[in-house]
Amino acid sequence: MAIARYEPWSLLHQLHRELDRARGDGNGEGSAATAEWAPAVDIKEDPDKFILQADLPGVKPEEIDITMEDGVLTIKGEKKTEAKTEKDGFKRVERTYGTFHRRFSLPDTANSDAISARSNYGVLEIVIPKREAVQPKKINVTSADEAK
């Protein structure tokens, strides 16, 4: 089975960038290049863990906030930049800046107490170990006569 990259908003973002460029405000201020964005994420499942890899080039590890609440893993932060204008020699600005935010619902087998994360060359890797799946517990039903 082939793996296809899913980019549901790419056409909309491209249209937004082109409209900004046509209006002449593609200098970085208020354009798609500085709007909120979501980093690309790959998710891999191994027998004993899940691995999430997020592309965060230019984002320092201390600027990344990872939280776990009610079975939902949240990655957020901000990729900062200075304004890039044509006066500074910029003719095209395509790289994305601004705040980012991704959320992932984790399965019951995820051990949220043992999650680890590290950043290496602009790739954030989050390792989520698995625990054994919770097995249903059999509860015996007794009759009222047996309880006496």
C-alpha positions in Angstrom: 0.0 0.0 0.0 1.4 3.4 -1.0 1.5 6.2 1.6 0.0 9.4 0.3 0.7 12.8 1.8 -2.5 14.5 2.9 -2.6 18.2 2.5 -6.2 19.3 2.8 -5.5 23.1 2.9 -2.6 23.4 0.5 -4.8 24.7 -2.4 -6.5 27.2 -0.1 -3.1 28.4 1.3 -1.7 28.8 -2.2 -4.8 30.8 -3.3 -4.4 33.1 -0.2 -0.7 33.6 -1.0 -1.4 34.5 -4.6 -4.1 36.9 -3.6 -1.7 38.6 -1.1 0.9 38.8 -3.8 -1.6 40.3 -6.3 -2.6 42.9 -3.8 1.0 43.7 -3.1 1.0 42.8 0.5 3.1 39.6 0.3 5.9 41.3 2.3 5.3 39.1 5.3 2.9 41.3 7.3 -0.5 39.6 7.4 0.3 37.2 4.6 0.0 33.5 4.6 3.7 33.3 5.3 3.1 34.7 8.8 -0.3 33.2 9.5 -0.8 30.4 12.0 0.3 27.0 10.6 0.4 23.3 11.4 3.7 21.4 11.0 3.8 18.3 8.9 3.7 15.2 11.2 4.5 11.5 10.5 3.1 8.9 12.9 4.6 5.5 13.1 3.4 2.5 15.2 5.9 -0.1 16.4 4.9 -3.1 18.5 5.9 -1.4 21.7 5.5 2.4 21.0 4.1 5.2 18.8 6.6 7.7 17.2 5.5 11.1 16.1 7.9 13.2 14.0 7.1 16.8 13.3 9.0 19.2 11.0 9.9 22.3 13.0 12.9 23.8 11.3 14.1 27.0 13.0 12.1 26.3 16.2 14.3 26.0 19.3 13.4 23.2 21.7 12.6 25.6 24.5 10.0 27.3 22.3 8.0 24.0 21.9 5.3 23.3 24.4 4.0 19.7 24.6 1.2 18.8 27.0 -1.0 15.7 27.6 -4.5 16.1 29.0 -7.5 13.8 28.8 -5.9 11.5 26.3 -5.0 14.3 23.9 -1.4 15.2 23.1 -0.9 18.9 22.1 2.1 20.3 20.4 2.3 24.1 20.2 4.8 26.9 19.9 5.9 29.7 17.7 8.4 30.1 14.8 9.6 33.7 15.0 11.0 35.8 12.3 11.8 39.4 11.6 9.8 41.3 9.0 11.1 40.5 5.5 10.4 43.3 3.0 11.3 44.1 -0.6 13.3 47.0 0.8 15.5 44.3 2.5 16.0 42.6 -0.9 13.3 39.9 -0.5 11.5 39.1 -3.7 9.6 36.1 -2.4 8.7 34.9 1.1 7.3 31.3 1.2 8.6 29.9 4.5 5.9 29.8 7.2 6.2 31.7 10.5 3.9 32.3 13.5 2.2 30.1 16.0 1.6 26.5 15.4 -0.7 24.0 17.0 -1.3 20.2 16.6 -3.5 17.9 18.7 -3.6 14.1 18.6 -6.0 11.8 20.4 -4.1 8.9 21.8 -5.4 5.3 22.1 -5.9 3.6 25.5 -2.7 1.6 24.9 -0.6 4.8 25.1 1.4 5.2 28.3 1.1 8.9 28.9 3.3 8.8 32.0 6.4 7.7 29.9 6.2 10.1 26.9 9.5 11.6 25.9 10.5 14.2 23.3 13.6 15.5 21.6 14.5 17.9 18.8 17.2 17.1 16.4 18.0 19.2 13.3 14.5 20.7 13.1 12.6 17.5 13.6 10.7 17.0 16.8 10.4 13.3 17.8 7.9 12.3 20.4 8.0 8.7 21.6 4.9 7.3 23.3 5.4 3.9 24.8 2.6 1.4 24.8 1.2 -0.4 27.8 -0.8 -3.6 27.7 -4.4 -3.1 26.5 -6.9 -3.0 29.3 -8.7 -6.4 29.4 -12.3 -6.6 30.3 -12.9 -7.8 33.8 -15.6 -10.4 34.4 -18.0 -9.5 37.2 -20.1 -12.3 38.6 -23.7 -11.8 39.2 -25.3 -13.5 42.2 -28.9 -13.9 43.0 -30.5 -12.2 46.0 -31.2 -15.6 47.5 -27.4 -16.4 47.6 -26.6 -13.2 49.5 -28.5 -14.3 52.6 
